[in-house]
Amino acid sequence: MRAHAGRAGEAIVAVLIPALLALIATGLLLVILGRDPIQFYSDMLERGLLEWPGFQESVIRMSPLLLIAAGLIIAFRAGLWNLGADGQFLLGAAFAAGLAPSFVGALGSTLTLVVVMAIATVVGALWTVVPAVLRAWYGVNEIITTLMMSFIGIAVANVLVKGPFRTDVGGVARTDTLPLDDRLPLLGDTQINAGIIIAVVAIVAVHLVMTRTSVGFRLRMLGENPRAADHAGLHTKRVIVLTFMASGGLIALGGAVEILGIWGSFRADFNPAFGLIVIPLVFLARLNAIASGFLVAAFAVIQIGGESAARKSDVSSDILLALVGLILLFMAVTEWVRARRSARPLYLSPGLAETIGASPAATDESRPAQPSVGTG
Amino acid sequence: MEDLFTETFLTALVAGGVLAAMPLLFAGLGEMVSEQAGVLNVGLEGMMLAGAYGAFVIAIETGSTWLGLAAGMAIGALVSLVMVLLCVRMKLDQIVIGIGIVLVAEGITSLLFDAKYAASRPRLPAAPEWAVPGFSEIPVLGESIFTQHPIVYIGVGLVIAVHYLLRRTSAGLSLRAAGEKPAALDAAGVNVDRTRTWATIGAGLGAGLGGAYLSVIAAGTFTPFMTQGQGFIAIVIAMLARGTAPWTIVGALLFGMSLSVATALQLVGIQISTDYVQMLPFIAVIVVLVLFARRSYLPSALALPYHRGER
């Protein structure tokens, strides 16, 4: 028990120190620009967390981010680089926005939501099949293929929204708008929609599957040591494809929730680019789903509160990107210091690192060499 | 449709393609060098943006395009030093650090631009072009390829130089060894970290120059996030070039042309959504990968930190 408490404490320190350093560095940036950093940060906290409307907005922002995190964790745990989150997310969003308004008449509100979310999930899952198969059967590096599929996915989403899904109403290219009453239901008297429940269920489910079931164990085995997984009789090819599909499906569901919960419609060139932000967050949580949930919450507060604070201080809200990026860099350095002090392995599972140099030679590197007795 | 192959269209297509290809070429070439040495530089997009902003500021302040380009390279190299320190020296994960660099560069360039130039939005005068004597008289190609800013010809020279460096010099051999089998390089008495350091700085120089070209020559101004994922496209180009520098020209032109074809079509009165066209090179690459899927086409120690004495 004490060991557990110690590790949790250590983990908190490992998050707090870099966050503090990043806040100081960004604060210096604000001072250089002649703004008051204390004012900025207190505004950020107040408007992102302490005031009721901001708090609600932060919770709403968490839903898509949590679903993306859940999807990424599955892939990364299995040692697969899914860097195509943005394409998967936007395809899910485009299909949800394009189909929901026309389904609602025939299916009614609830059934429409369920069906549309299912379709979005399937689309996201199918979108990963090409990189997954290329990786599983031919060893083609998935970093490059998922990135490319992401660019294609973003373009396809826009083609759909400007073409078959386009509304007859003039003006900007966008889909029909789902009436407010047919969107995801609100929780009680709040503005928070049921998307957060879906997202929390997803992230907890991913955590349980990863830590408590044999499926999770197999995935982690694949991630930690692909060769051992193969020797242990794991159908690695099938696992790779299914993992990719689950990952893409969850991320696309995030896109659907964003549309069905908040916007109700997809405007051409809509792209919040959440993918690049969530990737570092899940890494910093060491691919632990629950810990990622806390980091996502913190990020949502920073983003919602920060946008408001930036407006008030009259600086670009892109300062938040710098803040998050700096947290990430300082976190990696803190990790390095800790690793040096305790000689503990780095947080990145060896499988993930190995994947990048996916050739057999890279695996050989990490294998102990046979002693060469009697051959010289 | 018969308008399609008129001189206007082809000139616009090729000229626009070359224009759009240059940032991809410089950044892709730099990335290829660092990938060959085993450093996967995901921060390329950030280095391009930093270079674009730095070049813009210097070009505005001094009025010199060339100083701007030099400043872009210097800033790109400066940002790559972060990568050197964290990834090459401290052996931290290259992808996590790369994304961190992209976010910080996006944030800081946008913030600084917003604070200093958003109100005035200054523009640079069009950079002078240089017509190659004689060749510029050739129809279509003359106006598109042989009438460009001199940096375009320098770019082609750079590709040849990098190719020579990688394939014909011992420095190039060391570089490739650092990516394929760093332990062997170490055993041969060459410092792996130092080799990778130079390669990473090379990527920074290339990305910085690519970004500088984008702001100072192609756009004549800076806008936040102006690289729009070109750093990631450059990574794809570098991976597809697989260590053969001339392939970066092919890759950069393929992606550059597809960025310019929509504009060229509009010139002859055909309206086509850029979304379709921009997908094409990616689809082409995916199809090629599906048809000719190969097992290993990246340096085997790519993105793996080298720890001395570890097997």
Interface residues (C-beta under 8 A of the other chain):
Chain A: L29 L33 W81 V130 L134 W137 Y138 G139 V140 N141 I143 I144 T145 L147 M148 M149 F151 I152 A155 V156 N158 V159 K162 L276 I277 I279 P280 F283 V315 S316 D318 I319 L320 L321 A322 L323 V324 G325 L326 L328 L329 A332 V333 E335 W336 L346 L348 A353 E354 I356 G357 A358 S359 P360 A361 A362 E365 S366 R367 P368 A369
Chain B: L40 V82 L86 M90 K91 L92 D93 Q94 I95 V96 I97 I99 G100 I101 V102 L103 V104 A105 E106 G107 I108 S110 L111 F113 D114 A115 A118 E180 K181 A183 P224 G229 F232 I233 I235 V236 M239 L240 S273 D275 Y276 Q278 M279 F282 I283 V285 I286 L289 V290 A293 R294 R295 S296 Y297 L298 P299 S300 A301 L302 A303 L304 R311
